[in-house]
Amino acid sequence: MCHAACWRARLDRICYAATADDTKTYGRPGAARPRGQFVLPDADRNLPVQQRLRDEMLEVWRAFQAQAGSLP
Protein backbone atom coordinates (compact mmCIF):
# COMPACT_ATOMS: atom_id res chain seq x y z
CA MET A 1 0.00 0.00 0.00
CA CYS A 2 1.35 3.42 -0.86
CA HIS A 3 1.83 5.52 2.26
CA ALA A 4 1.58 8.77 0.32
CA ALA A 5 -1.77 7.77 -1.21
CA CYS A 6 -3.14 7.02 2.27
CA TRP A 7 -1.89 10.36 3.57
CA ARG A 8 -3.39 12.24 0.60
CA ALA A 9 -6.69 10.43 1.10
CA ARG A 10 -6.67 11.84 4.66
CA LEU A 11 -6.85 8.48 6.37
CA ASP A 12 -6.30 8.71 10.10
CA ARG A 13 -4.08 5.58 10.24
CA ILE A 14 -2.86 2.57 8.29
CA CYS A 15 -3.62 -0.91 9.61
CA TYR A 16 -1.53 -3.83 8.44
CA ALA A 17 -1.12 -7.51 9.28
CA ALA A 18 2.20 -8.70 7.83
CA THR A 19 5.60 -7.35 8.76
CA ALA A 20 8.47 -7.09 6.29
CA ASP A 21 9.96 -10.21 7.90
CA ASP A 22 6.65 -12.06 7.43
CA THR A 23 6.74 -11.21 3.74
CA LYS A 24 10.28 -12.56 3.46
CA THR A 25 9.20 -15.79 5.17
CA TYR A 26 5.82 -16.41 3.54
CA GLY A 27 5.63 -14.15 0.52
CA ARG A 28 8.06 -12.87 -2.06
CA PRO A 29 11.51 -12.29 -0.51
CA GLY A 30 12.42 -9.37 -2.78
CA ALA A 31 9.15 -7.53 -2.08
CA ALA A 32 9.86 -6.68 1.57
CA ARG A 33 11.75 -3.42 1.46
CA PRO A 34 10.20 -0.86 3.79
CA ARG A 35 11.18 2.72 3.00
CA GLY A 36 10.03 6.28 3.45
CA GLN A 37 7.75 6.83 6.43
CA PHE A 38 7.77 3.13 7.30
CA VAL A 39 11.41 3.19 8.40
CA LEU A 40 10.82 6.07 10.83
CA PRO A 41 9.98 5.56 14.50
CA ASP A 42 6.21 5.66 15.13
CA ALA A 43 6.41 9.07 16.84
CA ASP A 44 8.04 10.65 13.76
CA ARG A 45 5.53 9.44 11.16
CA ASN A 46 2.96 11.81 9.69
CA LEU A 47 0.39 8.98 9.58
CA PRO A 48 0.18 6.42 12.40
CA VAL A 49 0.32 2.71 11.64
CA GLN A 50 -1.19 -0.14 13.62
CA GLN A 51 -0.54 -3.86 13.25
CA ARG A 52 -3.67 -6.00 13.56
CA LEU A 53 -4.76 -9.60 12.96
CA ARG A 54 -1.23 -10.95 12.37
CA ASP A 55 -2.02 -14.44 13.69
CA GLU A 56 -5.04 -14.72 11.40
CA MET A 57 -2.98 -13.53 8.44
CA LEU A 58 -0.31 -16.15 9.16
CA GLU A 59 -2.95 -18.89 9.16
CA VAL A 60 -4.09 -17.83 5.68
CA TRP A 61 -0.53 -17.58 4.35
CA ARG A 62 0.40 -21.01 5.72
CA ALA A 63 -2.74 -22.58 4.23
CA PHE A 64 -1.96 -21.00 0.86
CA GLN A 65 1.61 -22.29 0.95
CA ALA A 66 0.40 -25.79 1.82
CA GLN A 67 -2.06 -25.75 -1.08
CA ALA A 68 0.42 -24.21 -3.52
CA GLY A 69 2.98 -26.87 -2.61
CA SER A 70 0.53 -29.62 -3.56
CA LEU A 71 -0.25 -28.22 -7.03
CA PRO A 72 1.20 -30.03 -10.05
N, C-alpha and C positions, 0 to 999 in steps of 0.2 A: 504494500500500500504506500502511496506517495505521501510523505509527511506534509509537503507543501500544499498538496491538493486538500488535505484535511484541514490545514490551517486556513486556507483561503475559503473553504466552505463554512468556516466559523464553527467547527465542531468544538465541543468543550473538552474532549479527551479522545485518545485512541485506545481501544481495548484490543489486546492480542492474546493468542494462546501459546504459540510456539516461540521459543527463543532461537537465536542464531545457532546455538549448539544443537538444539533439537533438529533444525533443518539440516545441519551437517550429518547428524545421525540417521534421520529417517527420510529426509528429502533429497534434494540435489546439493551435493557438497559445495559446488562453486557458487550457489545462489545466496549463501549466507554471508553477506558482507555489509554489516551495518555501517552507516555513515551519516554525515550531517547531524541533525538534532539527536539522532538515536545513540550517538557515541558520547553525548554530554551527560553529566549527572542530572538526575531528575529535577533538582532545584533550578538548573540553568536552562531548561527547555521552555520554549514559548508555548508548547501544547503538552499537557500532561499525558502520560501513558499509564496503562494499568493492565497487568497480566491477569487473565481470567481463564478458567476451564482448561488448564493445561492437562490435567489427568485425563479428561474426556477426549481431548485432542489426541493424546498419545494412544489411547485405545483405538481410535479410528485409524491412525497412521499404522499401527502394528497390524490391524486387521487387513488393511490395504496391502501391506508388504507380504503378509502371509498368502493372500489371494494372488497377488502378482507373481509370487514365486512359484505358484502351482500352474500358471498358464503355460501353454505349449510354446 
